[in-house]
Amino acid sequence: MSRFVRIIMWVLLWGALFVAIAYFLPKTLVVERSADIQAPVKTVYAQLIDLHRWDNWSPWKRMGENMRVEYINHGVGAGGGYILRNETKESSVASIEIIEANAYSEVTVSLDFMERGEALSSFLLAEKNGGTTVNWALTYDVGNNPFARWMGLLMKKSMATDFDNGLVKLKALCQVIEKENEPVILLDEVPEMNYAGIRETVPFIEVSREMSEMYSEISKFLAQKEIEMAGMPFSMYHLMDEEYIDFECGIPIEAANEGNRTVKVAVFPATTCACLDFYGDYGNLQEGHIAVQKWVEAHGFNLASAPMEIYLTDPQQEPDPAKWITRICYPVEQ
């Protein structure tokens, strides 16, 4: 047997072994990492559920000057996603879609790396000592290609390193948000409610006085009708110009009732809103409104109806204005 033939036989043998061993290697690649973050669950969840925020921490962020992100369904919440495109080659590089979102506990995303395959990635959140434990897992089917099976061994180590780096960045980001008291804005649903309310158009300089009188009148109406409050007071801002504001004050009630000449009883429909819990004196609420307005614009939403303020803290029970919480809600079109 010639030397050349022996070499060919050895190559074939090693090739057969390479293929045979490959089929004993895992078909499914699983990577899992976790981290403890000294920030509330809500803050961490907001970074995961909003793909606009991923550039700040994710290893799957856009890379290179020629990469462009095209957002799907505004890139936020279940059904939100993005496509990463190479503008030079005019082709898609990867896509991400949020396929499941359980508020403050779990986010699952589908990843499509085009010719490199597809994967599922999940984030599980749990409160721990005032902070958050994040468990990040990815499941990737490498298929039946023997080369892909071998490459999976290298990919697992590489992706584990990416996950560790991503969690370090996510931790730093969330802790800065808490330290700097930066706004945390989320899409949320304000549920349907019956309410008793009064709507007026008044000069800006008289808003505070008018609000006090309107809530007093509504409270008197509820007492006369023996109607119980079913939630915290709120206000809606319908129209405004340089001098006047058309706004409405309301108090949720359990069931529909008949109003009077001053107080109307109506139904507020379930509405998806961009929401911010603002901490501080009512005189500073404009800061919160500006933050939400910028968020709505950046995500490409259109305003669906009047913005709301829901006053979650009763000043008579909590005298410190720094602890007052006002939920600012901007209804958006889906």
MIDOGU-924119 format. One record per residue (C-alpha): x, y, z. Coordinates in steps of 0.5 Angstrom, whole numbers, plus 500, padded with zeros to 3 digits. Example, Ala and Ser with C-alpha at 12.3 -4.5 7.8 and 13.67 -1.06 7.14 Angstrom:
2
525491516/527498514/
//
This chain:
334
500500500/503507498/504512503/499517499/494511500/495511507/495518508/488518505/486513509/488516515/484523513/478519512/479515518/480522522/474525518/469519520/471520527/470528527/463526524/461521529/464524535/460531533/453527534/455525541/456533542/450537545/445539539/442544544/447550547/445552554/448558557/446561563/449567568/446571574/448577577/445581584/443588582/442593588/436597584/429595585/426590580/422595576/428599574/432593572/425590568/425597565/432596561/430589559/423590556/425596552/429595546/431602546/435601552/439595550/445599547/447601554/448594556/447588551/452584547/447584542/447592541/449594534/456594532/460598527/458605524/454602518/449598522/442601523/436599527/429598525/424598531/418593530/412595534/416601537/421596540/418596547/413591550/411584548/411584540/416589540/423588537/428590532/432588526/439590525/441592518/448593515/447599510/453598506/451591504/443593505/442586508/439584515/444582520/440580526/433581529/430580536/423580538/420580545/415574545/413574553/413579558/411578565/411585569/417585574/418578573/420575566/422577559/423572554/426574547/427570540/433572537/434570529/442571527/440569520/445564517/448563524/441560527/436562532/435562539/431563545/433568551/430569558/431574564/428572570/427577576/427576583/427581589/433580594/434584600/432591596/435589590/434584584/437578582/437577575/438570571/439570564/439564560/440562552/438556549/441555542/439549537/446548533/442543529/445537526/451540522/457536525/462543524/456547528/456541534/464542535/463550534/458550539/463548544/467554543/461558542/458557549/465559552/464566548/457567549/458566557/463571557/458576553/453574558/458576564/460583561/453584559/450583566/456588569/454593564/446592566/448592574/452599573/447602569/441600574/445603580/446609576/439610575/437609582/443614584/441619580/434618581/433618573/426617571/423610570/418610564/414603562/408602558/402600563/395599562/390604566/384599567/377601566/374605571/367609573/369615576/365622578/368628575/368635574/371639567/373646567/377651563/381656567/387660567/393657569/394661575/388659578/389651577/391650584/385653587/380650582/383643583/381644590/374646589/373641584/375635589/371638594/365639590/366631588/367629595/361632597/357629591/360622594/358623601/351625599/350619594/353615599/358613594/365610596/371612593/374606589/381609588/386615588/384622585/386623578/386629573/386629566/389635562/385635555/387642552/391648554/394654550/398660553/393662558/388657559/387650561/382645560/382640565/378635569/378632576/376625578/375620583/374613582/368609584/365602584/359603580/356607575/351612578/347618576/351625576/348632577/349639574/356640576/359633577/358628572/359620572/363617567/367611565/374611563/376606558/382601559/388605556/395603555/399609557/407611558/407611565/412614570/412614578/414621580/416623587/416630589/412636590/406637586/410644584/415640580/411635576/413639570/419635570/416628570/411630564/417633560/421626561/415622559/413626553/421625551/420618552/413618547/417621542/423617542/419611541/415613536/408613539/402618538/398621544/391617544/388622549/389627555/395625559/393624566/396625573/394620579/395622586/398616589/399619596/394623600/398629603/394629609/397622611/404624608/406631610/413630607/412632599/419629598/415622599/409624595/408619589/404622582/403617577/404621570/400617564/400619557/395614553/399612547/396609540/398602539/
//
